[in-house]
Amino acid sequence: MFTPRYQNEQTDLLMKALLALSTTDEAYRFCEDVLTVQELKSITQRLEVAVMLRQKVTYQDIAHQTGASTATISRVNRSLQYGADGYQMVLDRLAATEDIQQK
């Protein structure tokens, strides 16, 4: 059983809010209200890095293509290897819907 490290009433509310979203439009609206532009860019960059790491792209190529630092790439890689499997779950589901390509 998974036990979140940061679970409290506020994070529970955020998770419920995310689950309440039904469309991409709703997700964009929520993210624009909740996140700063930089926070949104950081999150999207990390997801892009995760996709590329699963495709076995090298750190150097990932850094060049995304602008991510090697520290960010390493952090995402650690999460892919030893994390809570959140990236794996999302990437598997996106691949199943063909929203991302598998190599």
N, C-alpha and C positions, 0 to 999 in steps of 0.2 A: 504494500500500500504506500502511496506517495504522500509525504507530509511536506507541505510548502514551508520554506524557511522564513518567509515574510508575511505569514498569514495573520491578519487582524481584521477588525470590522471594516476599516477603510479599504483594504485590499480585497476583501470579500465583495464589497460594493462595486469596486472597479471590475472584477471578474464577472459579476452579474450584469453589469452594464455592457461589457463586451459581448456577452452571450445574448443580450437583448437585441443586438444589431442584426438586421435581416438582409441588408443589401450593401453593395459596395458604396453606393451613394450615402447611405446612413453611416457607414464606417468613416468615409471621408469627412462628413459633417462633424461627427464626434471627435475625430482626431484633430481637426482644425480648431475646435473649441478647447480641447483639453491639452494639446501639445504645442510647444513652441515650434517654429520652423526648424530650428536646429535639432530638437528632440526627434521630430519626425524624420529628418534626414539621417540622423544617427541610427535610428531603428531600421529604416529601409536599407541603409548601407550594410548593417549587420546581417540582415536577411539575405541580401545579395551575396555577401561573403559566404554565408552558410551554403547557399546553392552552389557556388563555385567550388567550395571545399569538397562538397559531396561529389562534384564532377571531377575531382582530383586535379584541379587547376593549381599551379604553383603559387606560393606566397607572393613571389615577385610579380607574376602576371596579375594576381588579384589586386595587389597594391596599385599596379599601373592602371588597371581597368576601372577600379572603383574609387581610388584615392584614399582607401583605408590604410591606416598605419599598420605596421607589422604587429604592434601590440594588440590592436583591435582584431586582426586576423587570428592571432594566437588565442585571444580570449574566446572568440567564437569557436575556434577549433577545440579548445578545452571543453566548452559547453557541448559540442557535438560528441566528444569522446566520453566525457565523464559527468555531464549535466543531468538534468531531470528528464531528458528525452523530449523536451518541448519542441526544439528545432526539428528533430527527427519526425515527430508526429505531424507537424505542420507541413514539412517538406514532402512527406509521404502522401499526405492528403492533396496537396497542390499538384503533385506529380500524377496522382490518380485522376484528377480532373483536367490534366494537361495544361494547367496554368504555368507550370515550369517544365522544362525539358530535362529528361534524364540522359546522361551520356554513358 
